[in-house]
Amino acid sequence: MFHTKTIADIVIKNGNVVTVNNGNEIQEAIAIKEEKIIFVGRTNDAEELIGKRTKVIDAQGKTVMPGFVDAHLHLGMFGLLGHGVIDISYPKVKSIEDIKRLIREAAKKSAPGRWIKLQGYDHNKLEEKRHPSKEDLDEAAPENPVQCMRCCAHLSVYNSPALKLAGIRDDTGYAPGEVVMNDKHEPHGLLKETAHWNACEIVEFYDEELRGGYKNADQILTSYGITSAHDAGGYGSSYYRIMQDMCNNSELNTKMYSMLFNLFGKESARNFLKLFVGTGIHTGCGNERFKLGPAKIMLDGSSSGPSSAMIEPYCHLPSKGILVWTQEEADKMVADLHRKGYQVTAHAVGDQAVTIIVNAIEKAMNEYPREDCRHRIEHCGIVNSQLLDQIAELNIIPIANPAFIAINGADYNRFYGMRTEYMFPLKSYLEKGIVAALGSDAPVSYPNPMYSFFGALNRKDLKTGEPVGAGQKVELMEVIRMFTYNGAYASFDEDMKGSLEEGKLADVIILSENIFDCPKEEIMRITVETVISGGEIAG
């Protein structure tokens, strides 16, 4: 079990230790030396490892478990809120007038021509029940380019100076609806998908903003017990350079698995991936603190916009959403990435987009057989029985976002109707033997894992109590596994972390109580009291 002379650096005793091992065993104690777990078992046995310098933590019956693995978030985008980007999320901002006030305040402090960046509004929650317009933003800041990004990050409103810099004069060259036009047949200011991402490329971010943003995000993630995260892409090469440096210099507690993707539109993202493919470097390059993850493409829009690509129209309007890549384009890109050794993933929310990535992966795997690819689908929002069978057969890992059910559930019922029964379908994944992991998609939703727990356990809108696809409820232990071990599996790290077992990395958290004693309707009350990341107490 352990050498009799071994003395632990940290011993946690008298806990409800949720190991998430193969048998989901519950133990009492855990011992840590340097960065590794050296013992999991009874408190009496763990006490034999206590020396004069051992840090002893009495968990007093509270849950001790692996650190959360958030399998999909945007570290920089989230961290920059309040650190270079103005946070306009609800309920901080409740109206367009609130947005204009914040822009005016920023304009007073900004030199003419310097970008003002805002993120997080939800037009469904604003008092005016509409998007801001360029006229709204022009009134507040006529001499500064302004980007006002919606919470989903798939669309933004830009003012006149920003539209001019982006070269947006009309909707020429874009798919219908990507450049929204007003009654005067001029750009309204609202850009969606490709038009929006192209405009993003000219928005300026500075190294000091990124460093501050990463540090801010890391502190918040640590406070929620997130010890590893899969970054889903950001603002170009500086985004990766600074993240890697900060991880390797131990400036961040959070271990990062970084997807290869930028947010600057389809062609920019395609060229970005081609550059990486040309180097020969592929998924897995790096170390336990920072590692290159899957190559990612973005196939459609957002679930709450809504702009996800659907097979059948939405329930509240005749649109089927926005599809960014065709089947043929996806087939070619996925095959090339798969053949060159990459784990491949795609942002695919609607069932039409999910169909395209599943078919592309199936074709690539048939043409170029490869073992243990672990290809993924980010969000994998709405599926059907055929897609479930294909995902299971191909061993694809869906990265689900049950927090969206808690936050947007009432809107989902309005947009998708009965299709919510196959929306983020965690129970169906379990029944099919599909390994699914969970992600917050911060800043699109909150990084607090309890939002995901609430959505997965209750399948209700947190605000209204409205049921949303109630047949997809799962049990607590199943959610814990999805948010720990399965997240590690999705990055090929299950032998290193994701469960509390001897020899594994000591990423350990202690919750505020025994989570199994907490009624599932009250799961939001659970907090994280202690975080140990790589054997070091964080905070």
Secondary structure in CASP SS format (residue, H / E / C, confidence):
PFRMAT SS
TARGET T0000
AUTHOR 0000-0000-0000
METHOD secondary structure of the structure
MODEL  1
M C 1.00
F C 1.00
H C 1.00
T C 1.00
K C 1.00
T C 1.00
I C 1.00
A C 1.00
D C 1.00
I E 1.00
V E 1.00
I E 1.00
K E 1.00
N C 1.00
G C 1.00
N E 1.00
V E 1.00
V E 1.00
T C 1.00
V C 1.00
N C 1.00
N C 1.00
G C 1.00
N C 1.00
E C 1.00
I E 1.00
Q E 1.00
E C 1.00
A E 1.00
I E 1.00
A E 1.00
I E 1.00
K E 1.00
E C 1.00
E C 1.00
K E 1.00
I E 1.00
I E 1.00
F E 1.00
V E 1.00
G E 1.00
R C 1.00
T H 1.00
N H 1.00
D H 1.00
A H 1.00
E H 1.00
E H 1.00
L H 1.00
I C 1.00
G C 1.00
K C 1.00
R C 1.00
T C 1.00
K E 1.00
V E 1.00
I E 1.00
D E 1.00
A C 1.00
Q C 1.00
G C 1.00
K C 1.00
T E 1.00
V E 1.00
M E 1.00
P E 1.00
G C 1.00
F E 1.00
V E 1.00
D E 1.00
A E 1.00
H E 1.00
L E 1.00
H C 1.00
L H 1.00
G H 1.00
M H 1.00
F H 1.00
G H 1.00
L C 1.00
L E 1.00
G C 1.00
H C 1.00
G C 1.00
V E 1.00
I E 1.00
D E 1.00
I C 1.00
S C 1.00
Y C 1.00
P C 1.00
K C 1.00
V C 1.00
K C 1.00
S C 1.00
I H 1.00
E H 1.00
D H 1.00
I H 1.00
K H 1.00
R H 1.00
L H 1.00
I H 1.00
R H 1.00
E H 1.00
A H 1.00
A H 1.00
K H 1.00
K H 1.00
S C 1.00
A C 1.00
P C 1.00
G C 1.00
R C 1.00
W C 1.00
I E 1.00
K E 1.00
L E 1.00
Q E 1.00
G E 1.00
Y E 1.00
D C 1.00
H C 1.00
N C 1.00
K C 1.00
L C 1.00
E C 1.00
E C 1.00
K C 1.00
R C 1.00
H C 1.00
P C 1.00
S C 1.00
K H 1.00
E H 1.00
D H 1.00
L H 1.00
D H 1.00
E H 1.00
A H 1.00
A C 1.00
P C 1.00
E C 1.00
N C 1.00
P C 1.00
V E 1.00
Q E 1.00
C E 1.00
M E 1.00
R E 1.00
C C 1.00
C C 1.00
A C 1.00
H C 1.00
L E 1.00
S E 1.00
V E 1.00
Y E 1.00
N C 1.00
S H 1.00
P H 1.00
A H 1.00
L H 1.00
K H 1.00
L H 1.00
A H 1.00
G C 1.00
I C 1.00
R C 1.00
D C 1.00
D C 1.00
T C 1.00
G C 1.00
Y C 1.00
A C 1.00
P C 1.00
G C 1.00
E C 1.00
V E 1.00
V E 1.00
M E 1.00
N C 1.00
D C 1.00
K C 1.00
H C 1.00
E C 1.00
P E 1.00
H E 1.00
G E 1.00
L E 1.00
L E 1.00
K E 1.00
E H 1.00
T H 1.00
A H 1.00
H H 1.00
W H 1.00
N H 1.00
A H 1.00
C H 1.00
E C 1.00
I C 1.00
V C 1.00
E C 1.00
F C 1.00
Y C 1.00
D H 1.00
E H 1.00
E H 1.00
L H 1.00
R H 1.00
G H 1.00
G H 1.00
Y H 1.00
K H 1.00
N H 1.00
A H 1.00
D H 1.00
Q H 1.00
I H 1.00
L H 1.00
T H 1.00
S H 1.00
Y C 1.00
G C 1.00
I E 1.00
T E 1.00
S E 1.00
A E 1.00
H E 1.00
D E 1.00
A C 1.00
G C 1.00
G E 1.00
Y C 1.00
G C 1.00
S H 1.00
S H 1.00
Y H 1.00
Y H 1.00
R H 1.00
I H 1.00
M H 1.00
Q H 1.00
D H 1.00
M H 1.00
C H 1.00
N H 1.00
N C 1.00
S C 1.00
E C 1.00
L C 1.00
N C 1.00
T C 1.00
K E 1.00
M E 1.00
Y E 1.00
S E 1.00
M E 1.00
L E 1.00
F C 1.00
N E 1.00
L C 1.00
F C 1.00
G C 1.00
K H 1.00
E H 1.00
S H 1.00
A H 1.00
R H 1.00
N H 1.00
F H 1.00
L H 1.00
K H 1.00
L H 1.00
F H 1.00
V H 1.00
G H 1.00
T H 1.00
G C 1.00
I C 1.00
H C 1.00
T C 1.00
G C 1.00
C C 1.00
G E 1.00
N C 1.00
E C 1.00
R C 1.00
F E 1.00
K E 1.00
L E 1.00
G E 1.00
P E 1.00
A E 1.00
K E 1.00
I E 1.00
M E 1.00
L C 1.00
D E 1.00
G C 1.00
S C 1.00
S C 1.00
S C 1.00
G C 1.00
P C 1.00
S C 1.00
S C 1.00
A C 1.00
M C 1.00
I C 1.00
E C 1.00
P C 1.00
Y C 1.00
C C 1.00
H C 1.00
L C 1.00
P C 1.00
S C 1.00
K C 1.00
G C 1.00
I C 1.00
L E 1.00
V C 1.00
W C 1.00
T C 1.00
Q H 1.00
E H 1.00
E H 1.00
A H 1.00
D H 1.00
K H 1.00
M H 1.00
V H 1.00
A H 1.00
D H 1.00
L H 1.00
H H 1.00
R H 1.00
K C 1.00
G C 1.00
Y C 1.00
Q C 1.00
V E 1.00
T E 1.00
A E 1.00
H E 1.00
A E 1.00
V C 1.00
G C 1.00
D H 1.00
Q H 1.00
A H 1.00
V H 1.00
T H 1.00
I H 1.00
I H 1.00
V H 1.00
N H 1.00
A H 1.00
I H 1.00
E H 1.00
K H 1.00
A H 1.00
M H 1.00
N H 1.00
E H 1.00
Y C 1.00
P C 1.00
R C 1.00
E C 1.00
D C 1.00
C C 1.00
R C 1.00
H C 1.00
R E 1.00
I E 1.00
E E 1.00
H E 1.00
C C 1.00
G C 1.00
I E 1.00
V C 1.00
N C 1.00
S H 1.00
Q H 1.00
L H 1.00
L H 1.00
D H 1.00
Q H 1.00
I H 1.00
A H 1.00
E H 1.00
L C 1.00
N C 1.00
I C 1.00
I E 1.00
P E 1.00
I E 1.00
A E 1.00
N C 1.00
P C 1.00
A H 1.00
F H 1.00
I H 1.00
A H 1.00
I H 1.00
N H 1.00
G H 1.00
A H 1.00
D H 1.00
Y H 1.00
N H 1.00
R H 1.00
F H 1.00
Y H 1.00
G H 1.00
M H 1.00
R H 1.00
T H 1.00
E H 1.00
Y H 1.00
M E 1.00
F C 1.00
P C 1.00
L H 1.00
K H 1.00
S H 1.00
Y H 1.00
L H 1.00
E H 1.00
K C 1.00
G C 1.00
I C 1.00
V C 1.00
A C 1.00
A E 1.00
L E 1.00
G C 1.00
S C 1.00
D C 1.00
A C 1.00
P C 1.00
V C 1.00
S C 1.00
Y C 1.00
P C 1.00
N C 1.00
P H 1.00
M H 1.00
Y H 1.00
S H 1.00
F H 1.00
F H 1.00
G H 1.00
A H 1.00
L H 1.00
N H 1.00
R C 1.00
K E 1.00
D C 1.00
L C 1.00
K C 1.00
T C 1.00
G C 1.00
E C 1.00
P E 1.00
V C 1.00
G C 1.00
A H 1.00
G H 1.00
Q H 1.00
K C 1.00
V C 1.00
E C 1.00
L H 1.00
M H 1.00
E H 1.00
V H 1.00
I H 1.00
R H 1.00
M H 1.00
F C 1.00
T C 1.00
Y H 1.00
N H 1.00
G H 1.00
A H 1.00
Y H 1.00
A C 1.00
S C 1.00
F C 1.00
D C 1.00
E C 1.00
D C 1.00
M C 1.00
K C 1.00
G C 1.00
S C 1.00
L C 1.00
E C 1.00
E C 1.00
G C 1.00
K C 1.00
L E 1.00
A C 1.00
D C 1.00
V E 1.00
I E 1.00
I E 1.00
L E 1.00
S C 1.00
E C 1.00
N C 1.00
I H 1.00
F H 1.00
D H 1.00
C C 1.00
P C 1.00
K H 1.00
E H 1.00
E H 1.00
I H 1.00
M H 1.00
R H 1.00
I C 1.00
T C 1.00
V E 1.00
E E 1.00
T E 1.00
V E 1.00
I E 1.00
S E 1.00
G C 1.00
G C 1.00
E E 1.00
I E 1.00
A C 1.00
G C 1.00
END
